[in-house]
Amino acid sequence: MLLRAIDRIAYLENKTKQVVYDELGYALGRQGGSAIQYWIYHRRAPSKLEDVENLARIIARRNGWENEVDLHAYLEYAGHPSSDHLSRQLMGTNDSNHENLESEVKPLSAFIIGPPILQPHLFFGRARELRNIFNALNGQAMQNVAIIGAQRSGKTSLLHYLRKITRTTPTALRPNQNTIWLAQPGQYHWLYIDFQDPRVCTREGFMTFVLRTLGYPVPASCDLVQFVDIFARYLTQPTVILLDEVQIALTNPEFTQQFWWSLRSLVSNLTEGRLALILAAQRNPAMLAIDHGRPSPFLNIFGHNLTLGPLTPEEALELIHSSPRPFPAADIDWILQTSGCWPALLQILCSTRLVALEEETLKDKWKEEALANIMPYRHLFESQQ
């Protein structure tokens, strides 16, 4: 994506690529374009988040990004923690007259109900799970992890947190929120795939999306042999692919047994431990294999199986205390007991209580509304039995 953007600038401004390399290098405070050329030649991205952002902004001001997809792919490849927001922001103000581009994120709600948590500073808990997952990724040969949990247990939020937390600056986080999970976080590439996304619901769509996002060559018509060959040839840095809602893919006839065997071969034999898969599903891999009649060779590569349950009481209290208005002690006890410390229920109950405080609702009226709001999620308690 970076080379394509530089080619575009050179064409639009009638300059040689070397001149563009040097101009970009000088703009980043370098002594010429050698750093830019190094990143392109070795298919790497800047290791510093500041350089990733500045390069994206400079290229945007010079109309180098052909579209938002290319910019987003570059940011994802570089491991930027807010690639969605920044790519929309830069492409929305892609005008050479705009020298100053806003960088602040719009204020977010205190509690998030419904969508997954995308901003790391709004994510709470899961310390044990995070420790186990990053331990599996820290070795010389990375290992695969399966995250198992009921619907609304927080699987998707955890996947997004994994891919963002090690590249998020401390100023964008809560005090004491740990970012030191990997020995060399700048070396890792993260790719999130949601099998509900129509772009990846076909085999060719999946392969094209993966190659393009990682910045690898994409054939005009990509078949499985080409995909495996290109991936194995160009993978040089630790890469983690996060597979969300994998049970959907297992029921999709587009993803044949040969497809799953090929993924297993890539992970186990062709990438020398530099590729890891983390899947999220409602059932463990062994049960998924039985449920969907898929061969076990792919699903049995997931040696680490983590089941998401409630947060610990300490983690739940940290979430509750994040409210911009403190809750009475009796209400905190009621929220802990009623939620069972499930994060989705905590978010709902805390949001309902906060609104009641702001609107000065009658003393216990909010509890009736809160109980009605969590009714669709009672299955979480059943999953513990």
C-alpha positions in Angstrom: 0.0 0.0 0.0 2.9 2.4 0.8 4.6 1.8 -2.5 1.3 2.3 -4.4 0.7 5.6 -2.5 4.3 6.8 -3.4 3.7 5.8 -7.1 0.5 7.9 -7.1 2.3 11.0 -5.6 5.1 10.7 -8.2 2.5 10.5 -11.0 0.3 13.3 -9.7 3.3 15.7 -9.0 5.4 14.6 -12.0 8.3 13.6 -9.9 10.6 10.6 -9.7 10.0 8.1 -6.9 13.4 8.9 -5.4 12.4 12.5 -5.0 9.2 11.5 -3.3 11.1 9.1 -1.0 13.4 11.9 0.0 10.6 14.4 0.6 8.7 12.0 2.8 11.8 11.2 4.7 12.6 14.8 5.3 9.0 15.4 6.4 9.5 12.7 9.1 12.7 14.2 10.3 15.0 11.8 8.5 18.1 12.5 6.5 16.5 11.6 3.2 14.3 8.7 2.0 16.4 5.7 3.1 13.9 4.8 5.9 11.0 4.9 3.5 12.8 2.7 1.0 13.8 0.3 3.8 10.2 -0.1 5.0 9.0 -0.8 1.4 11.8 -3.2 0.4 11.5 -5.2 3.6 7.7 -5.0 3.6 7.7 -3.4 7.1 6.0 -0.5 8.7 7.4 2.2 11.0 7.9 0.8 14.5 6.9 4.0 16.2 3.2 4.9 16.3 4.1 8.5 15.8 5.9 7.7 12.5 3.0 5.6 11.4 0.5 8.4 11.9 2.7 11.2 10.5 3.4 9.2 7.4 -0.3 8.5 6.9 -1.1 12.2 7.3 1.7 13.4 5.0 0.6 11.1 2.2 -3.0 12.1 2.7 -2.2 15.7 2.3 -0.5 14.9 -1.0 -3.4 12.8 -2.2 -1.3 9.7 -2.2 -4.0 7.4 -0.9 -6.2 6.3 -3.8 -9.0 5.4 -1.4 -9.8 4.8 2.2 -9.3 1.1 1.8 -5.7 1.5 1.0 -5.1 3.9 3.9 -6.9 1.5 6.2 -4.9 -1.4 5.0 -1.6 0.5 5.7 -2.7 1.4 9.2 -3.9 -2.1 10.0 -0.6 -3.6 8.7 1.3 -1.1 10.9 -0.8 -2.2 13.9 -2.4 1.2 14.5 -4.8 0.9 17.4 -7.4 3.3 15.8 -7.1 2.5 12.2 -10.8 2.8 11.5 -11.1 6.2 13.0 -7.9 7.6 11.6 -8.5 6.4 8.0 -12.0 7.9 8.0 -10.6 11.2 9.5 -7.8 11.5 7.0 -9.8 10.6 3.9 -12.6 12.9 5.0 -10.2 15.9 5.1 -7.9 14.8 2.2 -7.3 18.3 0.9 -3.8 19.8 0.3 -5.0 23.1 1.8 -5.6 21.5 5.2 -2.3 21.6 6.9 -3.7 20.8 10.4 -5.8 17.7 10.7 -7.7 17.1 14.0 -6.5 14.2 16.0 -8.8 14.1 18.9 -11.3 11.3 19.2 -14.9 12.4 19.9 -16.0 11.9 23.5 -17.4 8.5 24.0 -20.2 7.3 26.3 -19.2 6.3 29.8 -20.7 2.8 29.3 -21.1 0.9 26.0 -24.2 -1.2 25.4 -24.6 -3.4 22.4 -21.5 -2.9 20.1 -18.1 -4.4 21.1 -15.6 -2.3 22.9 -13.2 -0.8 20.3 -11.3 1.8 22.4 -8.7 0.2 24.7 -9.3 2.7 27.5 -12.9 1.5 27.8 -12.0 -2.2 28.1 -11.9 -3.6 31.6 -10.7 -6.9 33.1 -9.7 -10.2 31.5 -6.2 -10.0 33.1 -5.8 -13.7 33.3 -6.9 -14.3 29.8 -4.7 -11.6 28.4 -1.7 -13.0 30.3 -2.3 -16.5 28.9 -2.8 -15.2 25.3 0.2 -13.0 25.2 2.3 -15.8 26.8 1.3 -17.9 23.8 2.5 -15.2 21.4 5.7 -14.3 23.1 7.7 -17.4 22.3 10.1 -18.0 19.5 7.3 -20.0 17.8 3.9 -18.5 18.4 1.0 -20.7 19.5 -2.7 -20.7 18.6 -5.5 -19.8 21.0 -9.2 -20.5 21.0 -11.4 -18.1 23.0 -14.7 -19.7 23.9 -17.7 -18.0 25.3 -21.4 -17.6 25.2 -23.0 -14.9 23.0 -22.4 -11.4 24.6 -19.6 -12.8 26.9 -17.1 -10.3 25.4 -15.2 -12.3 22.8 -15.2 -9.7 20.1 -14.2 -6.9 22.5 -11.3 -9.0 23.7 -10.1 -9.6 20.1 -10.1 -5.9 19.3 -8.3 -5.2 22.6 -5.6 -7.8 21.8 -4.8 -6.1 18.4 -4.7 -2.6 19.8 -3.4 -2.5 23.4 0.3 -3.1 22.7 0.4 -0.2 20.2 -1.7 2.3 22.2 0.2 5.2 23.9 -0.2 5.4 27.7 -1.8 8.8 27.4 -4.7 7.3 25.6 -5.3 4.7 28.4 -6.4 4.7 32.0 -3.7 5.0 34.7 -2.0 1.7 35.4 -3.4 0.0 32.3 -0.7 -2.4 31.1 0.7 -2.2 27.5 3.9 -4.2 28.1 2.6 -7.6 26.9 5.1 -8.4 24.1 8.9 -8.1 24.0 8.9 -6.3 20.6 5.3 -5.2 20.0 6.3 -3.1 17.0 7.3 -6.2 15.1 3.8 -7.8 15.2 1.2 -7.5 12.6 -2.5 -8.0 13.6 -5.4 -8.8 11.3 -9.0 -9.0 12.5 -11.5 -11.0 10.4 -15.2 -11.2 11.1 -16.8 -14.0 9.2 -20.0 -12.0 9.2 -18.3 -9.5 7.0 -19.5 -10.0 3.4 -16.0 -9.2 2.1 -14.7 -12.5 3.5 -17.7 -14.7 3.1 -16.2 -16.3 -0.1 -12.9 -18.1 -0.3 -11.5 -15.7 -2.8 -12.8 -12.8 -0.9 -11.1 -14.0 2.3 -7.8 -14.6 0.6 -7.8 -11.3 -1.2 -8.7 -9.4 2.0 -5.9 -11.1 3.9 -3.2 -10.5 1.3 -4.3 -6.9 0.6 -4.5 -6.0 4.3 -1.1 -7.4 5.0 0.4 -5.5 2.0 1.2 -8.7 0.0 0.8 -9.0 -3.8 -2.8 -9.8 -4.8 -3.2 -11.9 -8.0 -6.0 -10.8 -10.4 -7.7 -14.1 -9.7 -6.5 -15.7 -6.4 -6.7 -19.4 -5.9 -5.7 -21.4 -2.9 -2.3 -22.5 -4.2 -1.4 -18.8 -5.0 -2.6 -17.7 -1.6 -0.5 -20.2 0.3 2.6 -19.5 -1.9 2.4 -15.7 -1.6 1.7 -15.8 2.2 4.5 -18.2 2.9 6.9 -16.2 0.7 6.2 -12.7 2.0 5.6 -13.4 5.7 8.7 -12.1 7.5 7.4 -10.7 10.8 5.2 -12.2 13.6 1.6 -12.0 12.3 -1.6 -12.8 14.3 -4.9 -13.4 12.5 -7.9 -13.0 14.7 -10.9 -15.1 13.5 -14.2 -14.0 14.9 -17.5 -16.0 14.6 -15.6 -18.9 13.2 -18.6 -21.2 13.5 -20.2 -19.2 10.6 -17.2 -20.1 8.4 -17.5 -23.7 9.3 -21.0 -23.9 7.9 -20.1 -22.0 4.7 -19.6 -24.3 1.7 -17.1 -21.8 0.3 -14.6 -22.9 2.9 -13.9 -26.5 2.0 -11.8 -29.1 3.8 -8.9 -28.2 1.5 -9.2 -24.6 2.7 -8.9 -25.5 6.3 -6.1 -27.9 5.7 -4.2 -25.2 3.9 -4.6 -22.8 6.8 -3.3 -25.5 9.1 -0.3 -26.1 6.9 0.5 -22.4 6.8 0.4 -22.1 10.5 2.1 -25.4 11.4 4.7 -26.0 8.6 5.2 -23.1 6.2 5.8 -20.0 8.3 8.3 -21.2 10.9 6.2 -20.1 13.9 5.7 -16.5 12.7 2.0 -17.0 12.1 -0.6 -17.6 14.9 -4.4 -17.8 14.8 -6.7 -16.7 17.6 -10.3 -17.8 17.0 -13.4 -16.8 18.9 -16.4 -19.1 19.0 -19.3 -20.1 21.2 -18.0 -23.7 21.6 -14.6 -25.2 21.9 -12.8 -26.5 18.8 -13.4 -30.2 19.5 -17.2 -29.6 19.8 -17.2 -27.4 16.7 -15.6 -30.2 14.7 -18.4 -32.5 15.8 -21.1 -30.0 15.3 -20.2 -29.1 11.7 -18.6 -32.3 10.5 -15.3 -30.6 9.8 -12.1 -32.6 10.0 -10.2 -32.1 13.3 -6.7 -31.4 11.8 -7.4 -27.7 11.5 -9.3 -27.3 14.8 -6.8 -29.4 16.8 -4.0 -26.9 16.3 -5.6 -24.7 19.0 -3.7 -26.0 22.1 -4.8 -23.1 24.3 -8.5 -23.0 25.0 -9.8 -20.1 27.2 -13.4 -19.9 28.3 -14.7 -16.5 29.1 -16.7 -16.2 32.3 -17.6 -13.3 34.4 -15.0 -10.7 35.5 -13.4 -11.0 38.9 -15.1 -8.8 41.6 -12.1 -6.5 41.5 -12.3 -6.0 37.7 -16.1 -5.5 37.9 -15.5 -2.8 40.6 -13.0 -1.0 38.4 -15.6 -0.8 35.6 -18.3 0.4 38.0 -16.0 3.1 39.5 -15.3 4.4 36.0 -18.7 6.2 36.1 -18.3 10.0 35.8 -20.7 10.2 38.7 -20.1 7.9 41.7 -22.8 5.4 42.6 -24.0 4.9 46.2 -22.5 1.9 47.9 -25.8 0.0 48.1 -26.3 0.4 44.4 -22.8 -0.9 43.7 -23.5 -4.0 45.7 -26.8 -4.5 43.9 -25.1 -4.1 40.5 -22.4 -6.6 41.4 -24.9 -9.2 42.6 -27.4 -8.7 39.8 -24.8 -8.7 37.0 -22.9 -11.7 38.2 -19.9 -9.6 37.1 -20.6 -10.3 33.4 -19.2 -7.3 31.5 -22.2 -6.9 29.2 -24.6 -6.8 32.2 -22.3 -4.5 34.1 -22.3 -2.0 31.2 -26.2 -2.1 31.0 -26.7 -1.8 34.8 -24.2 1.0 35.2 -25.6 2.9 32.2 -29.1 2.7 33.5 -28.0 3.8 37.0 -26.0 6.7 35.5 -28.9 8.0 33.5 -31.2 7.7 36.6 -28.7 9.8 38.6 -28.5 12.4 35.9 -32.3 12.6 35.5 -32.9 12.3 39.3 -35.3 9.4 38.8 -37.2 8.1 41.8 -34.9 6.1 44.2 -35.5 2.5 43.0 -37.3 3.0 39.7 -34.1 2.5 37.8 -33.8 -1.0 39.1 -37.0 -2.1 37.3 -35.7 -0.7 34.1 -32.3 -2.2 34.6 -33.8 -5.7 35.2 -35.9 -5.4 32.0 -32.8 -4.3 30.0 -30.7 -7.3 31.0 -33.5 -9.8 30.4 -32.3 -10.7 26.9 -28.9 -11.7 28.4 -30.1 -14.2 31.1 -28.5 -17.0 29.0 -25.1 -15.9 30.4 -26.1 -17.2 33.8 -27.2 -20.5 32.2 -23.8 -20.9 30.5 -22.1 -21.2 33.9 -24.2 -24.2 34.9 
